Amino acid sequence: MEQISNKNPINILSGKVIHGRGIGKLVGMPTANMEVLDESILPPAGVYVTEILLDGQVHYGITNIGTRPTVDNDKEISVETHILNFNEEIYGKSIKIRLFGRLRSQQKFENFSMLLEQIRMDCIAVRKFFGIGQVVSMLHMSAAKRQAIIGGHEVCLSVKEFDILYMLYSAPDIAYSKEQIYEAVWHEPSNGYCHAVENTVFQIRKRIRDYSAGHDFIKTVIGFGYKFNAG
């Protein structure tokens, strides 16, 4: 990871949010894709620490500029931003992205789990850069190793159980709807079918009960979905 010390933006990009391929959404890490009208103004490819101005509000996140080597092999250049603690539809809106420095160059990961793990580490670096408090929890998860550990004890989870818990764990300030969770974990439209999500959350709670000292790491948002509860 590259050292970033500059507290002033090194580049500023402005544009409209357009529809991408929806892959980030389907893995639980949605991105805002900015329309690129002139590639010549873009900085070198890589992942950047960014500040995002949207609807008069300031947000923070990471911006990937370049191709998507893990996702596909085409050469199309894109500007995709994952906004921390944000879960809204913003297609068609104008955004301004201030880039403060490059975290790392682009790389191709062997699988989505390793990519998600790196994105989570990138988000932690952004929080540190901007002085945003980290969420502290007894639960520690690794997407690359497919591990969930509570108090030194590894919890055995099925593939879907791990993916749901990791999705919530990776974005602790966001409440996800059951539909969003279904689409991210099952990789298909929910069509209003959310019993699979409810049943899987029930099984997660059952599996971690013996290690959590009575704490429920998944908070139910009544009438909506679920949110991580660090405790």
N, C-alpha and C positions, 0 to 999 in steps of 0.2 A: 504494500500500500504506500502510495506516494505521500511525502510530507507536505502539508498545507499550512502555511503560516499567514497568508495574505488575508486581511480582514476587509479588503475592498474587492468588489467584483472585478474579474479579469475579462468578462464578456457579458453582454446583455442581449437576450434574444426575445423577440416579441412575435406573437402570431395567434392563430385561431386553433382551438382544439378540434381535431378531426377524428373520425373513426379509424382505429387501427385494426389489427386482426383479432383482437379480443383475447390473446393468449395470456396476457398478464392477469386478466380477470379470471380466466379458467384455472389458474394456479394459485389464486388467492392474493396476488400482488398486482392490483390494477394500476395501469399507467395512463397518463394524459398524453396523447400524441399530438404534437404541434405541427401544423402545416409548414412544410419547408418550401419556400419559393425561390431561394437562392442559396445553394450549397456552399458557395464561395465564402459566405460570411461565417460559416461554422468553424469552431475551433477544432483541433485534432480529435480524432475518435477516442472515446473513453467514457468513464463514469465520473460524473462531477458532483461536488457538493453544491446545492442550489437553494436559493430563496425564490419563492414563487409569489407573485402578486396576482390575485384573482378576486374579482368583485370587491376591490378596495381592501381586501384582507391579505395579510402576509402569512404564508405557509412555508414549510421547509421540506426538503426532499432530496432525492438523488435523480440525476438526469443522465440517461444513456444516449450518447451521440454516436451514430455510425450504423453498422449492420447488426444483425442478431445471429451470431454464429452458432449458438446453442439451439435456437429455434428453427432456423432455416438456412439455406445456403445461397439465397439471392443476394445481390449487391446493392439493394435499395437502401439509401441513407435515411435514417429516421431520427427524430428527437423525441424521446419518450421519458416522461417524468413520473416517478412514484412519489406521491405526496404523503408525508407522514400524517397519521391520525386523520385521514380524510377518506370519506366513502360516499361521494355524491356524483351524480351524472352532470358533466359540464360540457358536453359536446356543443360546438358552435360558439362557445364563449372565448373571449380574448384573454390571453395570459401573458405575463412578462416573466421571464426566467433570468435571474442573476446568477451567474456561475462564479464561484469563489475559488475553485481549484479542482484539479483532477485527482480523484481517489485512486484510480487504477486504469490501466489500459483494458481494451476489450479482450476477452478470452472465451474459448469454447469449453463448456463443461460437459462432463460425461453424461450427466442426466439432470433432470429438473430439480432433484433434491439438492444436488451440489450447488446449482444456481440459486435456489431459494436460500440456502445457508449463506452464500456470499452476499446476497441482497440484504439479508438480515444484518450481517456484519457491516455492510455499507451504511445501513440506517443507524446503527449504533455509532459509527464514526461521525455521521451528520449531527446526531444528538450531542456528541462530545464537542464538536466544533462550535455549535451555536449555544452551548451551555444548557441544553434541554435535559432535565432530569431523567435518569434511567429507571426503568421499572425493576424493582428487586423482588424476587420470588423464590420460594423453596423449590419450585419446579425448574429444571434445566433440560432443554431439548436440543438435539442436533439432527437436522434434516439429513446431512451427509451420512451420519452413522445410524440414522433411524432409531435414535435412543430418546427415551423419556426417563429422567432420573429425579426422584424425590428423596431428599435426605440420604443420599448414597445408595438408595435402592432403585434398581431398574424396573420399570413397569412394562409388562408385556402388553402390547397393543396390536390390534389388527392393522392392516394397511389404511383402511378408511378411518379408523379410530385415531391413528397417529396423525393423519393428514388434517382432520378437523381440529384436533387439539393444537397442532403446530400452526395452523392458520390463525387461530385465536391468539396463541402465544406470541406470534410474530408481530401482531398489531394490537397490543394490549389496550390501546385507547379507543379502539373502534368496535362498535356493535355491528355485527353482520346479520343480515336477515337469513332465514332458513333457506330461502331461494338462492341467495348468493353462495351460501355454504355448499348447497347441493351442486350447483353448477361448477364451483371451483374444485370440488372433491370427486364428483362423479363424471365431470367433463362432458356434460350434456345438459340441455335445457330442463328445468325442473318441471315445467308445465303444471305448477301448483302442487306437485307431489313432494311433500316434505316429511312424510313419516319415516323415511330412511334416515334423515338427519336426526330426528327426535329419538329414534331407537338407538342410533349410534352414540349420541350424547349420553343416553341412559347407560349404555355399556361402558363408556369411558369413566363415568362417575363411579360405577360399580367396581371397575378394575383399580382405580387409584384410591379408593376409600381406605384401604388398609395402611396406606403410607402417608396420608394427608393430614393426620391428626384432626380429623373432623372438618377440614377446610375443603370447600368446593371451589375448584379452580375455574369452573364454568358458571358464569352468571346468566340466568335466564332473563331476557328483556321481554317482558310480557307483551304478547301480541305482535312481536317482531322477530326475535331470534336470540342470539347468544353473544356474550362478550367475555373476554378473559378476566379472571378475578385473581390477581397476584397474591392478595392477602397481606 
